[in-house]
Each structure stands twice: as structure tokens, then as C-alpha cells.
């Protein structure tokens, strides 16, 4: 007994399925983005425009109401000396971290890309490995190395009769915090730059050798200009990470009195939200930090793109 003949879908149905297929593939990622990124941001912005109004002693039902505050939370945040001081501290911290970290990452990448390098896989893993250490663990590790009573470095300095600076007090604190960030972030940036170096065609190096270029000239005139997009990318990520510094100072805070609860802007947000219980002021501060990060990142990328276009136009003119 023969079955019913198979009915092929019409061209219109096939076209509709083909057009809807990309949206079905995007649906899981879009759902996760909305639930765990867009909605929390929207809720934080909504909180930033409200405040809690307390009636009487604040006891009983209806004594505490959430009311519209307009720009009051933003005005208070921008005039808050603790938030401004935290931003200035992070600025000084970033002036140390970003140049040193990217400079070391570029140097290590160029060394690993050299023809004379030995044990390249082991060296690459050794430089990258600190990045795999969680930030809290790294901060605790370095924090105990900074403590004079338990640090082996202070023991050696004492035996040698050398001065023993307190790295957790005053100006050296910036160096101590910067060292943790540099130690943990150099490996990641090195891998990004090294990957770009590996993508450069070998013919470019061969042509440079035929022209009599030395390894130093090849690095300065060929390798570094060709990995400029990777340098821009790593600089962009480093700026964002610097503005969001939280783990290192928070972890070192119990070890020293030099780190306050509002040492960085994000620590100030955390203190207001969970220490004082003022989530509305914290939401406004978080929104300001996010906008500042966005503006700085956008301005940097725009300046980098403008410079690249200018270099391309000058190269074409030649």
C-alpha cells in the first residue's frame, strides 16, 4: 500500500524560513543580553532618578516612600568630594599601570617573536599564567608579600642592611597596587600583540632583510606599526579596566589603613549601596562612571581612527 506523496514546501515558505533563521539563532544571545545586561542597566538608571522619602521617624507602614528625585542624586554625586578624590586617585593609578603594562606586553611579544628566542612555548605560558590567577588571590598573595612581618623580601633586605620601605603606606601604595595590575594583565595583552605579530606575512621580513635592516629596525619600523590596531585594542581594554579598579584596593584594605572604603569610585559606589544602604545615590554614581568610561573610550577610539585615516591618506599621497 503506497503512502501519500511528499508535499514539497512552496518557494514562499522556504524564503520565510530562510529569512527567520538568523533571528532564531540570535534569540538566545538576545534574551541573555536583555535579562542580564540591558534590564539591570535600565533599572539602575531608573533608581538613579528616585530617592527614599522618610516621614516622621521612619517607622510603620508607608513611612518610607520612593519618590521622584530628578537630577538630585547626580548633583550630589558630582559635588561629592569622596567620589572626586577617588577619581583622581584612579587617574594617578592608571598613569602608572597602563604605560608600564602595555610597554612590557609589547616588549615580551617582540622578544617572543624573535628568531633567536628559546623555549618560546614555556616562556609564553609563564608570562600569561598570572592572568589566569583570580584577582582576589593575586591581591592577597602580593598583600602578604608587602607586609614587613611575613614578607621574605623584607627579611632579605633586613639581612643585607638595606632600607625597608612600607609599600602599603603613602605614595608607595600606588606602586604596590599598580604592580598587582601589571603582574596580572601583562600576559593577556602580550598574547593579543603576539598573535598580531604572528599574522604578519614572512615576505615582509624577508624583504626587510634583503634591504639590510637590522632586527631592531625591523621591530621599530615594521612590527610595531603593523600591530598598531592591537595596541589600540589593548589600550582601550586597559582604560576600561583601570576605571573599574575594585578588587585590588578592596582586598588590600584589611592590611593597611591607607586604603579607605572609598579609595576608588567603584568602592564608593559599593560603600553607599551596601554600607549606607543608599542604592539610589549609588545608582547615580554608577551611571556617571559608566558614562565617563563610555565617553573616554569613544573619544580615544575616534582619535585613533582619525589618525589611522590620516596615515592612510598620507601614504596614498606618497
FENBELFEN-V968584 format. One record per backbone hydrogen bond with DSSP energy under -1.0 kcal/mol. NH is the residue of the N-H (numbers start at 1). CO is the residue of the C=O. Records with the same first field share a line. If there is no record, write none. Layout:
NH = CO + CO
This chain:
14 = 10
15 = 11
16 = 12
17 = 13
18 = 14
19 = 15
20 = 16
21 = 17
24 = 20
25 = 21
26 = 22
27 = 23
30 = 26
31 = 27
32 = 28
33 = 29
34 = 30
35 = 31
36 = 32
37 = 33
38 = 33
39 = 34
41 = 37
42 = 38
43 = 39
44 = 40
45 = 41
46 = 42
47 = 43
48 = 44
50 = 47
51 = 67
53 = 65
55 = 63
58 = 55
63 = 60
65 = 53
67 = 51
69 = 49
70 = 49
72 = 69
75 = 71
76 = 72
77 = 73
78 = 74
79 = 75
80 = 77
84 = 80
85 = 81
86 = 82
87 = 83
88 = 84
89 = 85
90 = 86
91 = 87
92 = 88
93 = 89
94 = 90
95 = 91
97 = 93
98 = 94
100 = 96
101 = 97
102 = 98
103 = 99
104 = 100
105 = 101
106 = 102
107 = 103
108 = 104
109 = 105
110 = 106
111 = 107
112 = 108
113 = 109
123 = 119
124 = 120
125 = 121
126 = 122
127 = 123
128 = 124
129 = 125
131 = 128
132 = 129
133 = 130
138 = 134
139 = 135
140 = 136
141 = 137
142 = 138
143 = 139
144 = 140
145 = 141
146 = 142
151 = 147
155 = 151
156 = 152
157 = 153
158 = 154
159 = 155
160 = 156
162 = 157
169 = 166
173 = 170
174 = 171
176 = 172
177 = 173
178 = 174
179 = 175
180 = 176
181 = 177
182 = 178
183 = 179
184 = 180
185 = 181
186 = 182
189 = 185
190 = 186
191 = 187
192 = 188
193 = 189
194 = 190
195 = 191
196 = 192
197 = 193
198 = 194
200 = 197
204 = 201
206 = 202
207 = 203
208 = 204
209 = 205
210 = 206
211 = 207
212 = 209
213 = 208
218 = 214
219 = 215
220 = 216
221 = 217
222 = 218
223 = 218
224 = 219
226 = 222
227 = 223
231 = 227
232 = 228
233 = 229
234 = 230
235 = 231
236 = 232
237 = 233
238 = 234
239 = 235
240 = 236
241 = 237
242 = 238
243 = 239
244 = 240
245 = 242
250 = 246
251 = 247
252 = 248
253 = 249
255 = 252
256 = 253
263 = 260
268 = 264
269 = 265
270 = 266
271 = 267
272 = 268
273 = 269
274 = 270
275 = 271
276 = 271
278 = 272
279 = 277
282 = 278
283 = 279
284 = 280
285 = 281
286 = 282
287 = 283
288 = 284
289 = 285
290 = 286
291 = 287
292 = 288
293 = 289
294 = 290
295 = 291
296 = 292
297 = 293
298 = 294
299 = 295
300 = 296
301 = 297
302 = 298
303 = 299
304 = 300
305 = 301
306 = 302
307 = 303
308 = 304
309 = 305
310 = 306
311 = 307
312 = 308
313 = 309
314 = 310
315 = 311
316 = 312
317 = 313
318 = 314
